[in-house]
Amino acid sequence: MYAVHNVTADDGLLHLTSQLGDVRTHDPVSMTTRVRATGLDQPTGIAVAPDGALVVAETGAGRILRVDDTDTAGALAEGLDHPLDIAFDGRGRCYVSDDRRGAVLGLEDGEAVVVADGLGEPQGLAVRGDELFTVEVAHRRLRAISLATGESRIDAEDLAVGLPPGITRTEPEPIPGVPGRPCQFAGLAVAPDGALLVSANGEGSVLRLDAPAG
């Protein structure tokens, strides 16, 4: 009903971004919803910072927003190309995927620093231990990046993400306040047991990639 684009869970609450340009927090127990921010330009990825604030990728505006507990929004970083997803590591450092730039960026004092580039349209992000994972939609694969060394590897290939090979589609410009066709987004999350969950938007399924034994 809110044209939900992305969602994250924290302490029993669901925080979501909407194609209508909203950020909301939903309490599934009381069945109440709180509007946290409105009038945003294509908010997409959302994550909860260590201090409890919501951090949102405002994709259309090329910036990362922080929404505090008083529902005040401020920019953490600006001037990005097309930021899509947000993830935090265990030390509270923030990472952003930018599919048009083909990079994963780390935010340091309001500046976006390249963590990995030369990627094929990275979208979903997740951190497990000292590794950062991203879905490279253009190459239909999952890449793991060491946060300690910067080295990377491919953990899965031929994923059903994005449009089928050889198919292209031109999206119309969004109309503010009017939900259009859902944007293509291959999300990524870490399950409680360490498995990675990929939203295979190319076929409408969720894929589970188990963590290595041991």
Sequence and secondary structure as in RCSB ss.txt:
>XXXX:A:sequence
MYAVHNVTADDGLLHLTSQLGDVRTHDPVSMTTRVRATGLDQPTGIAVAPDGALVVAETGAGRILRVDDTDTAGA
LAEGLDHPLDIAFDGRGRCYVSDDRRGAVLGLEDGEAVVVADGLGEPQGLAVRGDELFTVEVAHRRLRAISLATG
ESRIDAEDLAVGLPPGITRTEPEPIPGVPGRPCQFAGLAVAPDGALLVSANGEGSVLRLDAPAG
>XXXX:A:secstr
   EEEEEEETTEEEEEETTS EEEEETTTTEEEEEE S SSEEEEEE TTS EEEEEGGGTEEEEE TT  EEE
EE   S EEEEEE TT  EEEEETTTTEEEEEETTEEEEEE S SSEEEEEEETTEEEEEETTTTEEEEEETTT 
 EEEEE S   SS TT        BTTB  S      EEE TTS EEEEETTTTEEEEE     
